[in-house]
Amino acid sequence: MTPLKSILILLVFNITFGQAKKDNSNIVTTEPKSTNTRIPKNWKKLETIQKEWIKVEQDENGYLIYDPCDGATPTIKFDNGFIVLNSGLESEKFSYEKFTRLTGNNAFRLNAYNKESKTWFEIKARIIDNKKGIVLWEFSGVKWLMTPMEKKDNFRQIKNNCPKGKRKELKFLPVKETVD
C-alpha cells in the first residue's frame, strides 16, 4: 500500500469515526447511585404525597431522567397551597382544591386554578409501579411518567449537552399507562 493511499484511508477513517465520537461526546450518561426507587403503594391523604416530582422517560434499557439540551427536565412541585407545573421551558403556578383519593388510595385527583388565565382543569396522578417509583400524571391532555425528586439519583440519567447551540433531542418510548 502506498503512503498516499494509507494517509487517505486514515483521513477517511478519522473523519467518519472521529465525527461520530465527537457527536456522542455531548451525551453524558450517569448510572444510578442505588437501585432503590420504591415508593409507598398508596397515599392516605394529601400530606403523604411527595412534594416534588421529576419527569421520567423510558428507553429500551428502562427508566431514566433526561436533561435536554433545550430547557430543563419537567417537574411538578406542591408549594404552600399551590402546585407548580414546570414544562422545562416555562412554569405555571396553580391553586388547587377538591383533593379526591381514587381507587384504593393509589391515585388522586385535584382541581387546579390559574388566576392569570382564569382557567380550571383537572390533575390526576396514579401509582403505576411502586417498586420502580413510577407515577402517571395527567393534565390538559398531557401524560408524564414521574418519580419523587428524592429518588432522582437512583435512576440512570442522560444529559444532552449543547456547547455550540441547539442539538437534536433524544427520542424515547411513548408513555404507557401500565407497567409490563
Rosetta blueprint (number, residue, H / E / L):
1 M L
2 T L
3 P H
4 L H
5 K H
6 S H
7 I H
8 L H
9 I H
10 L H
11 L H
12 V H
13 F H
14 N H
15 I H
16 T H
17 F H
18 G H
19 Q H
20 A H
21 K H
22 K H
23 D H
24 N H
25 S L
26 N L
27 I E
28 V E
29 T E
30 T E
31 E L
32 P L
33 K L
34 S L
35 T L
36 N L
37 T L
38 R L
39 I L
40 P L
41 K L
42 N L
43 W L
44 K L
45 K L
46 L H
47 E H
48 T H
49 I L
50 Q L
51 K L
52 E E
53 W E
54 I E
55 K E
56 V E
57 E E
58 Q E
59 D E
60 E L
61 N L
62 G E
63 Y E
64 L E
65 I E
66 Y E
67 D E
68 P L
69 C L
70 D L
71 G L
72 A L
73 T L
74 P L
75 T E
76 I E
77 K E
78 F E
79 D E
80 N L
81 G L
82 F E
83 I E
84 V E
85 L E
86 N E
87 S L
88 G L
89 L L
90 E L
91 S E
92 E E
93 K E
94 F E
95 S E
96 Y E
97 E E
98 K E
99 F E
100 T E
101 R E
102 L E
103 T H
104 G H
105 N H
106 N L
107 A E
108 F E
109 R E
110 L E
111 N E
112 A E
113 Y E
114 N E
115 K L
116 E L
117 S L
118 K L
119 T E
120 W E
121 F E
122 E E
123 I E
124 K E
125 A E
126 R E
127 I E
128 I E
129 D E
130 N L
131 K L
132 K L
133 G L
134 I E
135 V E
136 L E
137 W E
138 E E
139 F E
140 S L
141 G L
142 V E
143 K E
144 W E
145 L E
146 M E
147 T E
148 P E
149 M H
150 E H
151 K H
152 K H
153 D H
154 N H
155 F L
156 R E
157 Q E
158 I E
159 K E
160 N E
161 N L
162 C L
163 P L
164 K L
165 G L
166 K L
167 R L
168 K L
169 E L
170 L L
171 K L
172 F L
173 L L
174 P L
175 V L
176 K L
177 E L
178 T L
179 V L
180 D L
